[in-house]
Amino acid sequence: GAGASSHISDDMLKESGAQIVLTATDIYQQSNIILKVNHPTSEEIDLMKEGSMLVSFMQTTKEKEVVKKLQSKKINAISMHLIPRTTLAQKMDALSSQSNIAGYKAVLMGACHIEKYMPLLMTAAGTIPPAKVVVLGAGVAGLQAIATAKRLGAQVEASDVRPEVKEQVESLGAKYIEVKSDETDGVGEGGYAKETSDDYKQKQQELLADHISKADIVVTTALIPGRPAPILIPEEMVKRMQPGSV
């Protein structure tokens, strides 16, 4: 049952050349290279062999204690978070594929929790307006969330600190929420988002507050490479959201 939760049977793993062991402890103690989606826990690091190699998703600026413990055991670690999104590294860009899944599933999960339809419905009994979805951040996850919400028939709005993504947002049929500011204010190296000024944040929150208060689903995907995700929706804004919204 090693891959049961992924619908991969033991027989399929064996046919691919894998050996099935009884416990995770056996894997950590016998392996020189560990491939893992999430970063290891402190207990898992204790089980790993000194001098072994770990490949996983790991935010080195956030999971500092994990990094320190890996260093103390002389374990070489490769973070999939740090692979650059370049043409040469495209085949290894697992973060984009994970972000794609996250944006897609976020909308589906939100749709399951709101107590209304996603699309516009016109019936003999009356007309039901579509659900309103607001997406914050128009990177890989955000664009997939927008596309998924539109395919489900929702009315979608999106915002991003990078003005150049407006065209991408509108090409998917969503309305772009534009914060009036310096056009390069939120654009960092390589086209990624960067930390914005306090003045920009104030304007952004004032603008978003009105849109979020009317939304049925809010999906936050904003991320700054190498830094903790920004908090775009403070407690006061959450209190203004509609009852039953997600």
KELO-517443 format. One record per residue (C-alpha): residue number from 1; residue in one letter; x, z, y. Coordinates in nm, 3 decimals. Layout:
residues N
<site NUM,'a',<X,Z,Y>>
...
This chain:
residues 246
<site 1,'g',<0.000,0.000,0.000>>
<site 2,'a',<0.300,-0.042,0.236>>
<site 3,'g',<0.124,-0.316,0.434>>
<site 4,'a',<-0.237,-0.232,0.350>>
<site 5,'s',<-0.336,-0.170,0.712>>
<site 6,'s',<-0.209,-0.521,0.797>>
<site 7,'h',<-0.390,-0.672,0.496>>
<site 8,'i',<-0.060,-0.751,0.326>>
<site 9,'s',<-0.049,-0.645,-0.038>>
<site 10,'d',<0.253,-0.500,-0.216>>
<site 11,'d',<0.266,-0.813,-0.433>>
<site 12,'m',<0.296,-1.036,-0.126>>
<site 13,'l',<0.582,-0.823,0.004>>
<site 14,'k',<0.759,-0.834,-0.333>>
<site 15,'e',<0.719,-1.212,-0.350>>
<site 16,'s',<0.898,-1.233,-0.014>>
<site 17,'g',<1.190,-1.036,-0.157>>
<site 18,'a',<1.103,-0.685,-0.036>>
<site 19,'q',<1.150,-0.374,-0.245>>
<site 20,'i',<0.869,-0.115,-0.230>>
<site 21,'v',<0.982,0.247,-0.204>>
<site 22,'l',<0.769,0.560,-0.234>>
<site 23,'t',<0.820,0.718,0.107>>
<site 24,'a',<0.932,0.636,0.461>>
<site 25,'t',<1.211,0.888,0.410>>
<site 26,'d',<1.359,0.662,0.141>>
<site 27,'i',<1.359,0.369,0.382>>
<site 28,'y',<1.536,0.557,0.662>>
<site 29,'q',<1.799,0.707,0.433>>
<site 30,'q',<1.876,0.386,0.243>>
<site 31,'s',<1.869,0.126,0.523>>
<site 32,'n',<2.144,0.012,0.756>>
<site 33,'i',<1.903,-0.179,0.981>>
<site 34,'i',<1.555,-0.050,1.076>>
<site 35,'l',<1.293,-0.285,1.225>>
<site 36,'k',<1.006,-0.101,1.391>>
<site 37,'v',<0.730,-0.182,1.640>>
<site 38,'n',<0.706,0.156,1.816>>
<site 39,'h',<1.012,0.361,1.901>>
<site 40,'p',<1.103,0.625,1.639>>
<site 41,'t',<0.998,0.989,1.666>>
<site 42,'s',<1.255,1.267,1.678>>
<site 43,'e',<1.183,1.343,1.311>>
<site 44,'e',<1.237,0.980,1.214>>
<site 45,'i',<1.570,0.966,1.395>>
<site 46,'d',<1.679,1.274,1.197>>
<site 47,'l',<1.621,1.075,0.876>>
<site 48,'m',<1.821,0.770,0.987>>
<site 49,'k',<2.177,0.714,0.872>>
<site 50,'e',<2.454,0.768,1.122>>
<site 51,'g',<2.590,0.435,1.242>>
<site 52,'s',<2.278,0.241,1.141>>
<site 53,'m',<2.095,-0.006,1.368>>
<site 54,'l',<1.744,0.015,1.513>>
<site 55,'v',<1.542,-0.277,1.652>>
<site 56,'s',<1.212,-0.179,1.816>>
<site 57,'f',<1.006,-0.177,2.133>>
<site 58,'m',<1.152,0.096,2.349>>
<site 59,'q',<1.135,0.158,2.723>>
<site 60,'t',<1.481,0.300,2.779>>
<site 61,'t',<1.397,0.423,3.131>>
<site 62,'k',<1.096,0.615,3.001>>
<site 63,'e',<1.197,0.732,2.651>>
<site 64,'k',<1.520,0.896,2.765>>
<site 65,'e',<1.511,1.173,2.505>>
<site 66,'v',<1.482,0.914,2.228>>
<site 67,'v',<1.783,0.726,2.367>>
<site 68,'k',<1.988,1.046,2.389>>
<site 69,'k',<1.908,1.138,2.030>>
<site 70,'l',<1.999,0.790,1.907>>
<site 71,'q',<2.329,0.819,2.092>>
<site 72,'s',<2.399,1.158,1.936>>
<site 73,'k',<2.360,1.008,1.588>>
<site 74,'k',<2.569,0.704,1.684>>
<site 75,'i',<2.278,0.470,1.607>>
<site 76,'n',<2.297,0.124,1.767>>
<site 77,'a',<1.961,0.034,1.920>>
<site 78,'i',<1.817,-0.295,2.044>>
<site 79,'s',<1.513,-0.270,2.269>>
<site 80,'m',<1.268,-0.562,2.245>>
<site 81,'h',<1.143,-0.460,2.589>>
<site 82,'l',<1.471,-0.572,2.743>>
<site 83,'i',<1.480,-0.928,2.609>>
<site 84,'p',<1.461,-1.154,2.917>>
<site 85,'r',<1.180,-1.406,2.946>>
<site 86,'t',<1.402,-1.711,2.963>>
<site 87,'t',<1.394,-2.045,2.785>>
<site 88,'l',<1.688,-1.950,2.563>>
<site 89,'a',<1.531,-1.618,2.461>>
<site 90,'q',<1.175,-1.747,2.425>>
<site 91,'k',<1.177,-1.735,2.045>>
<site 92,'m',<1.266,-1.366,2.059>>
<site 93,'d',<1.015,-1.272,2.330>>
<site 94,'a',<0.808,-1.037,2.115>>
<site 95,'l',<0.695,-0.842,2.423>>
<site 96,'s',<0.493,-1.142,2.545>>
<site 97,'s',<0.319,-1.177,2.209>>
<site 98,'q',<0.234,-0.805,2.209>>
<site 99,'s',<0.108,-0.832,2.567>>
<site 100,'n',<-0.109,-1.128,2.468>>
<site 101,'i',<-0.272,-0.921,2.195>>
<site 102,'a',<-0.315,-0.622,2.428>>
<site 103,'g',<-0.496,-0.827,2.695>>
<site 104,'y',<-0.725,-0.986,2.437>>
<site 105,'k',<-0.813,-0.662,2.257>>
<site 106,'a',<-0.859,-0.464,2.579>>
<site 107,'v',<-1.150,-0.684,2.685>>
<site 108,'l',<-1.307,-0.685,2.338>>
<site 109,'m',<-1.287,-0.307,2.317>>
<site 110,'g',<-1.430,-0.273,2.667>>
<site 111,'a',<-1.717,-0.508,2.580>>
<site 112,'c',<-1.801,-0.290,2.278>>
<site 113,'h',<-1.824,0.023,2.492>>
<site 114,'i',<-2.034,-0.092,2.788>>
<site 115,'e',<-2.410,-0.074,2.739>>
<site 116,'k',<-2.490,-0.422,2.867>>
<site 117,'y',<-2.434,-0.788,2.785>>
<site 118,'m',<-2.117,-0.967,2.890>>
<site 119,'p',<-2.274,-1.309,2.973>>
<site 120,'l',<-2.560,-1.401,3.204>>
<site 121,'l',<-2.886,-1.407,3.007>>
<site 122,'m',<-3.196,-1.591,3.125>>
<site 123,'t',<-3.498,-1.502,2.914>>
<site 124,'a',<-3.877,-1.513,2.942>>
<site 125,'a',<-3.864,-1.142,3.016>>
<site 126,'g',<-3.625,-1.186,3.307>>
<site 127,'t',<-3.265,-1.253,3.401>>
<site 128,'i',<-2.978,-1.020,3.310>>
<site 129,'p',<-2.668,-1.056,3.531>>
<site 130,'p',<-2.325,-1.089,3.368>>
<site 131,'a',<-2.088,-0.796,3.333>>
<site 132,'k',<-1.828,-0.760,3.607>>
<site 133,'v',<-1.465,-0.733,3.494>>
<site 134,'v',<-1.169,-0.648,3.719>>
<site 135,'v',<-0.817,-0.713,3.590>>
<site 136,'l',<-0.518,-0.559,3.766>>
<site 137,'g',<-0.196,-0.748,3.703>>
<site 138,'a',<-0.181,-1.118,3.617>>
<site 139,'g',<0.112,-1.132,3.380>>
<site 140,'v',<0.083,-1.228,3.013>>
<site 141,'a',<-0.159,-0.944,2.927>>
<site 142,'g',<-0.361,-0.986,3.246>>
<site 143,'l',<-0.407,-1.362,3.213>>
<site 144,'q',<-0.516,-1.322,2.851>>
<site 145,'a',<-0.764,-1.050,2.956>>
<site 146,'i',<-0.904,-1.281,3.224>>
<site 147,'a',<-0.937,-1.574,2.983>>
<site 148,'t',<-1.105,-1.358,2.717>>
<site 149,'a',<-1.352,-1.203,2.963>>
<site 150,'k',<-1.442,-1.548,3.099>>
<site 151,'r',<-1.496,-1.684,2.748>>
<site 152,'l',<-1.737,-1.396,2.687>>
<site 153,'g',<-1.929,-1.499,2.999>>
<site 154,'a',<-1.832,-1.218,3.234>>
<site 155,'q',<-1.782,-1.240,3.609>>
<site 156,'v',<-1.408,-1.180,3.653>>
<site 157,'e',<-1.192,-1.074,3.946>>
<site 158,'a',<-0.816,-1.015,3.933>>
<site 159,'s',<-0.539,-0.885,4.156>>
<site 160,'d',<-0.159,-0.903,4.149>>
<site 161,'v',<0.118,-0.820,4.395>>
<site 162,'r',<0.264,-1.171,4.349>>
<site 163,'p',<0.072,-1.423,4.565>>
<site 164,'e',<0.192,-1.720,4.358>>
<site 165,'v',<-0.021,-1.616,4.058>>
<site 166,'k',<-0.339,-1.683,4.257>>
<site 167,'e',<-0.347,-2.040,4.128>>
<site 168,'q',<-0.317,-1.924,3.766>>
<site 169,'v',<-0.597,-1.670,3.810>>
<site 170,'e',<-0.830,-1.923,3.971>>
<site 171,'s',<-0.746,-2.188,3.708>>
<site 172,'l',<-0.900,-1.953,3.449>>
<site 173,'g',<-1.220,-1.929,3.653>>
<site 174,'a',<-1.164,-1.584,3.802>>
<site 175,'k',<-1.178,-1.475,4.167>>
<site 176,'y',<-0.843,-1.364,4.312>>
<site 177,'i',<-0.846,-1.033,4.503>>
<site 178,'e',<-0.585,-1.093,4.771>>
<site 179,'v',<-0.412,-0.816,4.962>>
<site 180,'k',<-0.312,-0.945,5.304>>
<site 181,'s',<0.060,-0.873,5.335>>
<site 182,'d',<0.408,-1.028,5.335>>
<site 183,'e',<0.381,-1.307,5.076>>
<site 184,'t',<0.702,-1.202,4.899>>
<site 185,'d',<0.635,-0.827,4.917>>
<site 186,'g',<0.569,-0.780,4.546>>
<site 187,'v',<0.796,-1.049,4.403>>
<site 188,'g',<1.118,-0.935,4.242>>
<site 189,'e',<1.405,-1.105,4.064>>
<site 190,'g',<1.301,-1.380,3.824>>
<site 191,'g',<0.944,-1.383,3.955>>
<site 192,'y',<0.858,-1.043,3.808>>
<site 193,'a',<0.660,-0.784,4.001>>
<site 194,'k',<0.857,-0.522,4.193>>
<site 195,'e',<0.787,-0.192,4.366>>
<site 196,'t',<0.579,-0.249,4.680>>
<site 197,'s',<0.592,-0.072,5.016>>
<site 198,'d',<0.371,0.228,5.098>>
<site 199,'d',<0.185,0.015,5.352>>
<site 200,'y',<0.107,-0.245,5.087>>
<site 201,'k',<-0.010,0.023,4.840>>
<site 202,'q',<-0.245,0.168,5.099>>
<site 203,'k',<-0.398,-0.173,5.174>>
<site 204,'q',<-0.419,-0.249,4.802>>
<site 205,'q',<-0.606,0.074,4.717>>
<site 206,'e',<-0.850,0.031,5.006>>
<site 207,'l',<-0.930,-0.321,4.888>>
<site 208,'l',<-0.948,-0.241,4.516>>
<site 209,'a',<-1.170,0.066,4.563>>
<site 210,'d',<-1.470,-0.148,4.658>>
<site 211,'h',<-1.424,-0.397,4.374>>
<site 212,'i',<-1.364,-0.132,4.108>>
<site 213,'s',<-1.670,0.069,4.216>>
<site 214,'k',<-1.886,-0.231,4.121>>
<site 215,'a',<-1.707,-0.319,3.796>>
<site 216,'d',<-1.833,-0.263,3.442>>
<site 217,'i',<-1.485,-0.302,3.289>>
<site 218,'v',<-1.146,-0.247,3.456>>
<site 219,'v',<-0.832,-0.361,3.272>>
<site 220,'t',<-0.498,-0.243,3.410>>
<site 221,'t',<-0.196,-0.444,3.294>>
<site 222,'a',<0.040,-0.410,3.592>>
<site 223,'l',<0.401,-0.344,3.491>>
<site 224,'i',<0.735,-0.335,3.671>>
<site 225,'p',<1.028,-0.424,3.440>>
<site 226,'g',<1.247,-0.124,3.363>>
<site 227,'r',<1.017,0.124,3.537>>
<site 228,'p',<0.703,0.326,3.450>>
<site 229,'a',<0.378,0.135,3.504>>
<site 230,'p',<0.236,0.194,3.853>>
<site 231,'i',<-0.076,0.410,3.890>>
<site 232,'l',<-0.320,0.177,4.065>>
<site 233,'i',<-0.640,0.375,4.010>>
<site 234,'p',<-0.619,0.735,4.139>>
<site 235,'e',<-0.874,1.000,4.044>>
<site 236,'e',<-1.077,0.946,4.361>>
<site 237,'m',<-1.125,0.580,4.268>>
<site 238,'v',<-1.232,0.668,3.914>>
<site 239,'k',<-1.503,0.897,4.055>>
<site 240,'r',<-1.649,0.600,4.243>>
<site 241,'m',<-1.685,0.389,3.927>>
<site 242,'q',<-2.029,0.323,3.788>>
<site 243,'p',<-2.168,0.553,3.515>>
<site 244,'g',<-2.112,0.383,3.179>>
<site 245,'s',<-1.828,0.164,3.303>>
<site 246,'v',<-1.503,0.140,3.107>>
